[in-house]
């Protein structure tokens, strides 16, 4: 019992000591201050990075806007990771933990883990080359595998793209082997117009050709004047005319819808109606009578 009482007395003396609680209070306040300072540094650092890119945007020698957005996001992430790492080391020091020994041990453990973390290393290296070679940037509309969407974020390890229906897809950079970038070059809007066989094809072509220059001046997304290629297909009940227009990147869907509306309105104004399905009906009895009639005649 005397041994247990001695232990309890030591514990009581330690935790009831005024200096102990003062030390704990000071440590807690220092930890809070570390978090506050880290948050301030991150906010100020991000603001400074944005201002630097704003100044660069006004200079003569500048990189593309899409690449600036990518580098801006990447630098903000690196700043956040570095500041939080320094804050963590500082907090461990305040808690009287041997940081030097911890870092030395972490280096040895990291070397051992590195042999088993080949996929992580591959992701980081692939992410570096994606950014360095400017394969795609934040805001680009890309296709990766079976997924298509807008690039939300590019990091050294992962890439995030958001589909137009709202799903966010996350890809490890090491697994990105093929990418289709739709945002670099101009797009082509393709519109097919169906004209009935009994319609006036020559008149329809003339009306459409007169419309296209007006449409080109109306929509700023159109780069070159739209072009009527001519008859694209002969269907069962109609003739298909094809119109194409070169547009700014990713504007071809919008321009295609506008062209369809403009062409439909001008065709209606000129009395050229849309084709409609035609059905030919026959009676099996009539076919049988016709067949028997020819048999009796010996045909």
C-alpha positions in Angstrom: 0.0 0.0 0.0 2.9 2.3 0.8 4.2 1.9 -2.8 0.8 2.8 -4.3 0.4 5.7 -2.0 3.8 7.1 -3.0 2.8 6.8 -6.7 -0.5 8.6 -6.1 1.2 11.3 -4.1 3.7 11.9 -6.9 0.9 12.1 -9.5 -1.1 14.4 -7.2 1.8 16.6 -6.6 2.6 16.8 -10.3 -0.9 17.6 -11.5 -1.8 19.8 -8.6 1.3 21.9 -9.0 0.7 25.4 -10.2 3.7 25.4 -12.5 2.5 22.3 -14.3 -0.8 23.9 -15.3 1.0 27.1 -16.2 3.3 25.1 -18.5 0.3 23.3 -20.0 -1.5 26.5 -20.6 1.5 28.1 -22.3 1.9 25.1 -24.5 -1.7 25.1 -25.6 -1.5 28.8 -26.3 1.6 28.3 -28.4 0.0 25.5 -30.4 -3.0 27.8 -31.0 -0.7 30.5 -32.1 1.1 28.1 -34.5 -2.2 27.3 -36.1 -3.2 30.9 -36.4 0.2 31.9 -37.9 0.0 29.0 -40.3 -3.4 30.1 -41.5 -2.3 33.7 -41.9 0.8 32.6 -43.8 -1.3 30.5 -46.2 -3.8 33.2 -46.9 -1.1 35.9 -47.4 1.0 33.5 -49.5 -2.0 32.6 -51.8 -2.8 36.2 -52.2 0.8 37.0 -53.1 0.8 34.2 -55.7 -2.4 35.4 -57.3 -1.0 39.0 -57.4 2.2 37.8 -59.1 0.2 36.0 -61.8 -2.0 39.1 -62.2 1.2 41.2 -62.8 2.5 38.6 -65.3 -0.8 38.7 -67.2 0.0 42.3 -68.1 3.5 41.6 -69.3 4.5 41.0 -72.9 6.2 37.7 -72.1 3.5 35.5 -70.6 2.3 31.9 -70.8 -1.1 30.8 -71.8 -4.0 31.5 -69.5 -4.9 27.8 -69.1 -1.3 27.0 -68.0 -1.3 30.0 -65.6 -4.4 28.6 -63.9 -2.7 25.2 -63.6 0.5 26.6 -62.1 -1.5 28.9 -59.8 -3.4 25.9 -58.3 -0.3 23.8 -58.0 1.7 26.5 -56.2 -1.1 27.1 -53.8 -1.2 23.4 -52.9 2.6 23.3 -52.5 2.4 26.3 -50.2 -0.3 24.7 -48.1 1.6 21.4 -47.7 4.9 23.1 -46.8 3.3 25.5 -44.2 1.4 22.7 -42.5 4.5 20.5 -42.4 6.5 23.2 -40.7 3.6 23.8 -38.3 3.5 20.1 -37.4 7.2 20.0 -36.7 6.9 23.1 -34.5 4.0 21.6 -32.5 6.0 18.4 -32.0 8.9 20.5 -30.7 6.5 22.3 -28.3 5.4 18.9 -27.0 9.0 18.0 -26.2 9.2 15.4 -28.9 12.7 14.8 -30.4 12.1 16.2 -33.9 15.6 15.4 -35.1 15.4 11.8 -34.1 11.9 11.6 -35.6 13.1 13.1 -38.9 16.0 10.7 -39.0 13.8 7.7 -38.4 11.3 9.0 -40.9 14.0 9.2 -43.5 15.0 5.6 -42.9 11.3 4.5 -42.9 10.7 6.6 -46.0 13.5 4.9 -47.8 12.1 1.5 -46.9 8.5 2.5 -47.9 9.8 4.0 -51.1 10.6 0.6 -52.5 7.0 -0.4 -51.9 5.5 2.9 -53.1 6.5 2.7 -56.7 3.0 3.6 -57.8 3.2 6.8 -55.8 6.5 7.7 -57.3 5.1 7.0 -60.8 2.1 9.2 -60.1 4.4 12.1 -59.0 6.7 11.8 -62.0 3.8 11.6 -64.4 2.2 14.6 -62.8 5.4 16.6 -63.2 5.6 15.8 -66.9 1.8 16.6 -67.4 2.5 20.1 -66.1 5.9 20.5 -67.6 4.8 19.4 -71.1 1.4 21.3 -70.8 -0.5 18.3 -71.9 -3.7 19.8 -70.4 -4.5 22.5 -67.9 -7.1 23.5 -65.4 -10.3 24.5 -67.3 -9.6 22.3 -70.4 -12.3 19.9 -71.6 -10.5 16.5 -71.9 -11.2 12.8 -72.3 -9.4 10.4 -70.1 -10.3 6.7 -70.7 -14.0 6.5 -70.8 -14.6 9.7 -69.0 -15.0 13.2 -70.5 -15.2 16.4 -68.5 -13.6 19.7 -67.4 -10.3 19.6 -65.6 -10.9 20.9 -62.0 -7.4 20.4 -60.5 -4.0 19.0 -61.5 -1.7 17.9 -58.7 1.6 16.1 -58.7 -0.2 12.9 -57.7 -3.9 13.1 -58.9 -6.0 14.8 -61.5 -9.6 15.7 -61.1 -12.1 16.2 -63.9 -15.8 17.1 -63.6 -18.3 15.8 -66.1 -21.1 18.0 -67.4 -23.6 16.1 -65.2 -21.7 16.9 -62.1 -19.7 13.8 -61.3 -16.1 14.4 -60.1 -13.6 11.8 -61.4 -10.2 11.4 -59.7 -7.3 9.8 -61.6 -3.9 8.9 -60.3 -1.5 10.6 -62.7 0.5 7.3 -63.3 -2.6 5.7 -64.8 -3.2 8.5 -67.3 -1.8 7.0 -70.5 -4.0 8.6 -73.1 -5.6 12.0 -73.1 -7.8 13.7 -75.6 -7.8 17.5 -75.2 -10.7 19.3 -76.9 -9.8 22.8 -75.7 -6.6 23.5 -77.6 -7.7 23.8 -81.3 -10.8 25.2 -82.9 -13.8 23.0 -83.2 -16.1 22.2 -86.1 -19.9 22.5 -85.9 -21.7 20.0 -88.2 -25.3 20.5 -89.1 -27.3 18.2 -91.3 -30.5 19.5 -93.0 -33.1 17.1 -94.5 -35.0 18.2 -97.6 -37.9 16.1 -99.0 -37.4 14.6 -102.5 -40.3 16.6 -103.8 -38.7 19.8 -102.5 -36.6 22.2 -104.5 -33.0 21.3 -103.6 -31.5 24.1 -105.7 -33.7 26.7 -104.0 -32.9 25.2 -100.5 -29.1 25.4 -101.2 -29.5 29.0 -102.5 -31.5 30.1 -99.4 -29.0 28.5 -97.0 -26.0 30.0 -98.8 -27.5 33.4 -98.5 -28.1 32.9 -94.8 -24.6 31.7 -93.8 -22.8 35.1 -94.1 -25.4 36.7 -91.9 -25.0 34.0 -89.3 -21.2 34.4 -89.4 -21.5 38.0 -88.4 -24.1 37.4 -85.8 -22.2 34.9 -83.6 -18.7 35.8 -82.4 -17.9 32.2 -81.6 -17.7 31.5 -85.4 -14.1 31.8 -86.6 -14.6 31.3 -90.3 -17.6 31.7 -92.5 -19.9 28.6 -92.4 -19.8 26.4 -95.5 -22.5 24.4 -97.3 -20.8 21.2 -98.4 -23.7 20.0 -100.5 -25.7 16.7 -100.6 -24.4 14.5 -97.8 -26.8 11.5 -98.1 -29.7 10.2 -100.1 -32.3 8.8 -97.6 -35.5 6.9 -98.2 -37.7 10.0 -98.1 -35.3 12.9 -98.0 -32.0 14.4 -99.1 -29.5 15.5 -96.5 -27.5 18.7 -96.9 -24.5 19.3 -94.7 -23.3 22.7 -93.3 -20.1 23.1 -91.3 -18.7 26.0 -89.3 -15.3 26.4 -87.6 -15.8 27.8 -84.1 -13.7 28.6 -81.1 -12.7 25.6 -78.9 -15.7 23.9 -77.3 -18.2 26.3 -79.0 -19.3 23.9 -81.7 -22.3 22.5 -79.8 -23.8 26.0 -79.1 -23.2 27.1 -82.7 -24.7 23.9 -84.1 -27.9 24.5 -82.2 -28.0 28.1 -83.4 -27.4 27.1 -87.0 -30.3 24.6 -86.8 -32.6 27.3 -85.5 -31.5 29.9 -88.1 -31.8 27.4 -91.0 -35.2 26.1 -89.9 -36.6 29.6 -89.8 -35.3 30.7 -93.2 -36.5 27.4 -94.8 -40.0 28.0 -93.3 -40.0 31.6 -94.6 -39.2 30.3 -98.1 -41.9 27.6 -98.1 -39.5 24.7 -97.9 -41.0 22.2 -95.5 -39.3 19.4 -93.6 -39.7 15.9 -94.9 -42.1 13.5 -93.2 -42.3 9.7 -93.3 -44.3 8.1 -96.1 -46.0 4.7 -95.8 -47.1 2.4 -98.7 -49.9 0.0 -97.7 -51.0 -3.0 -99.7 -53.5 -5.8 -99.1 -52.4 -9.4 -99.1 -55.8 -10.4 -100.7 -55.2 -8.1 -103.6 -51.7 -9.5 -104.0 -53.1 -13.1 -104.0 -55.8 -12.2 -106.6 -53.2 -10.6 -108.8 -51.0 -13.7 -108.5 -53.9 -16.1 -109.3 -54.9 -14.0 -112.3 -51.5 -14.3 -113.9 -51.5 -18.1 -113.2 -54.8 -18.5 -115.1 -53.4 -16.5 -118.0 -50.4 -18.8 -118.0 -48.0 -16.0 -117.3 
